[in-house]
Amino acid sequence: MQHIADTLNISKNSVSQALSGKGGVSEETRKLIAETAFQMGYIYPQGRVNKMNDRTGCIGLIASDYAFAQKNFFGEIYLEIEQEVAKRGMNLRIQSIHQEAIDRLSLPRFLEDQQIEGILILSHLSTEYINTVIKTGIPTVLIDHHHPNIQADCILTNNRFGAYDAVQHLMDLGHREIGFAGNIRYSPSYYERLEGYRMALEDHHLELNPDFIIKDAKEEMDAVLRQLSRMKQQPTAWFCVNDALGFLFNSGLQQFGMKVPEEVSVCSFDNGQLSRMATPTTTSIEVNLKFYGIKAVEQLFWRIEHRGQPFMEILLPTTLIQRESTGVCNRVGQLV
């Protein structure tokens, strides 16, 4: 509405009155506003406009089936979101987005009908789907995901610095041959963790060995074992982009007869349940999940009141949690 108002040099309130069918503007002005909105690519179905002007008292939360299934990580964020929304006197509406809906760009009914005042998107859906959500005009905040082609506020982990700290920890233990494992195409977060890994190596004048970098790691034991078996030489330590891969590498290396951490160290990211269940327990980078939920809700309510302000990316700090899987380097890289 502000964009249209600026174009016509009139007030935003006049645009709102015209598009919602209310009085206060002439018929000529109403037609001019409607025509300008159409020419600029804005579509305002009448039923939706009336609902946009009413307070619903609801906030929406959507995520993929996969994200909602990751209860150890996203479950804690969701619970904090629910509590924070309730503290502000609002209700939270939740919808899991199936892959078919993502492919068809099919939005939940409460989004289509403008039944919510703001939307939180947990983890990543497709860029096209997220942009379809944003086009509804409902204030949107992304949690643990961003992309250059998405214009929205984002609450993110400081992935680069967290990965840097993990590699720094391994270097402090004497490791100089450090491997990286992750599927960097799956999420920008994983690519950023690769960048943090590289930054740490460069800062310590260590040569990057491409043979020690697995960019397409799958979270399956058979796949991990195949990738390890193809390597001519093993690094003395591994940095894995999440706890699932850390768990699998921890176990897979031991299946090859290597002792963790006496012969090879393993460090992962997220500090979830898998890092505590592994044998030995896995050193991991902790993300403050409760703070994630608090900042997401805080930013969404700010955005609802400041729709014209520039979009922001908020980076949350991480903490290294040292456990049994990392130890002093006792060898040079060896054959598997």
C-alpha positions, 0 to 999 in steps of 0.5 A: 500500500505504501508503494502505491501511495508513494507512486500516486503521491497520496496517503497510505490510508487513502490506498487502504480505504480504496482497496478495502471498499471503505468510504473516504475517497472519491470513486475516481480516486478509487479507480485510479488506485485499483488501476495503479495496483494492477499495473504494478503487479499487486492483486487484492481480491476483495475477500482477502482485503477485508480480512487483512484489515481485521486482527485475527489474533493468530500467528502461523508456523509452517515447516516441511514434514522432514523438519517437523520430524526432527524433534530433537532440534526443531521441537525445542524451537517450536515449543519456545515459539508457542510459549512466546506467542502465547505470552503476547496474547496470540494463538499459534496455528501450525501446518506441516507442508507435504512435498506435493504441496511444495511442488504444486505451490499449494499454500495452507488455507489459513494463508490463502484466506489471510487468517493470520497476522504473521508467518514463521517458516521453520527450516527450508522449503523450496525457494519458490514456495517461500516466495509464494508465501511472501507474495501473500503480503503477510509478514514473514520470518525464516528460521534457520534458512535463508537464500539470496533470492528470498527477501525476508527476515531470517534468524540464523546460526552463525554457521561460519564462526561455529564451524571455525570454532570446531576446526580450531578445537581440532587444531588445538589438539594438534590435528593438521589433516582435518576432513569435512563431511556434509551435503552442501547442496541441501542447505545454505547452512551446510555450505556456510559451515564448509566456508568456516572450515576453510577459513580456519585452515587458511588462517592457520596456513594449512593446505586444503586437501580436496581428498579430505572434503566430502561435499555430498555426504548422505546421512546413511551408514552404507553411504558413509562406509562407501565414502570412507572405503574410497579414501586412499588416506584418512585425515586424523580428524573429521568435522561433520556438518550435523550430529547425524553425520557425526554419529555415522562417522563415529560409528563407521570409522570404528567399523573400519577398526579405527579407535575414536579418539585415539586414532581419529577425532570426530566433531559435529554441529548442533549438540543434539541428542545423537551427539550424546548417544554416540559411543564415544559421545561426540564433541559438538557445536551447540546452538541455543534453540530456545533463543532461536524461538524467542528471537524469531517471535520477537522479530516477527512482531517487530516486522508486523509493526515495521513493514517498510523497514529493510530486511535483516539477518540475525546471527545467533552465537554458538558454543563448543561442547567438548566430549569424548570423541576428540582427543590429542592427535597421535598420528599422521593420516593413514590408509583405511 
